[in-house]
């Protein structure tokens, strides 16, 4: 009996990160980060790629630990995977693609078809948003951009090979935007670019922030965000980052539903 108790005690001590099983994979619980890391500090996981954790609060005092992954576009290749016939959990996409990072994409309907324009390896699907929302894109030369579709509409003549659209645009030119959205608090996913042109994936796995609250927090953060676009949230929120040999830096926030559409980042 003593040996069993000692074994259990050792097992508990060895587990520095409490976890739960979501969608068939292991994910950090909301408001929890690996025990070996500190808030508000950038951790390098690959050349030009960092991970950071911040504790964000609403005006009512609700809080969630938000995970931010930041990428230098010069060090990465960005692609969009779209498979409405064979959707996968975020963890499964990560395993299949052997990626540096994966985040869920935009909205999709009950048949797993995207509700906006998607371009995956040059293949165009769906119809563009007009006058609202934003678009993350990459071209054949490896350039990466994030644009407001109200200020810069999509043009079929653009030489874009990868793209995903979503809505609403939460931050534009460094300032929060104003939009119509309900006040529901939910899991959130965001794609953004900062004033230095770096790409940001942001995930809040707790059901804490409304879209209005999230827009304000993004604009007032220390991330120097120039533009931020909301991605599909709720059960779709999923963010994975391969921490490599950096202890505790593997981000594993799995989606609760299978995703037909994800954004993939790989090292060049």
Steps between C-alpha positions, in 0.01 A plus 500: 500500500782742588668442164173574317452825693857609425447424129181709490671786682788496250258496208318805633822691556625411151193652335581872504211586266145388588334380180163393368410293198315690227422366156717195551813697590663660800450874553584747776208589721375860475701746714787250519845516344801268525647527847847583370406826325425857605230736384585793272825352373584391146636146463677409176378170353664521156689759293267798471230338714408579859227410748365718781231468768305794638223527757221713353209632706159641421361809672297263718814324620464180297833382366663245274858412417539591136761328284678703232721349230705749297676432169744692283364452144856473369546174691174322423283362222125545541233279345128440533358147517135458403338157501125514564471127423759396760508748790742437787555622854772762532725241666453265205580774249819572695604136500422455132674815378810480724467876528660765715151631579134450414201721578137458402369704209178686424136402528342192344144368475343175621631324190855617577505739205671834556265799508753731333781492247771240550810452286697184570810435291355711220157334508223758551183408689202701622419869460676802639366717779416847365527811712583324826737250657864434431723268300828327585693414184828381354632507145730275301803709599432436868370847583240499779235764564189574704256752360168661580253411227311826552814702426662259255249267328614167365592505131497175298788650303724491807767232480396336826555128554375472861220692671241480773233758580322559829315767696486740670815705475575580863791744467589721205792743482567435866153597617210280598214490252127519564266228380173331582543180702322337790649516849554126537826389659675220319830338403680729256754477218662801332749560221687831509802689371702745704658828398821316404315270262519190720218246492317423824276206590303568819278255688283535809382150600267615778141613445586845633505774234231648280615626161458858619717434807757318288530792257570738787757268659685448172521873430620582853749211521878534481509298176513808269218358289432679171216276380316207661226281358276268698504136392233240569483455877306285742556132436714583196771679698821301471866600510805276488864607501791258489735605778789293371758450773374797705365345818138587566455703182279262308160665461214248487153652493281253314174578324181349636374426149661375182624777275475506120716812484831584669797730456839325502841649574820312416863596527669595174 
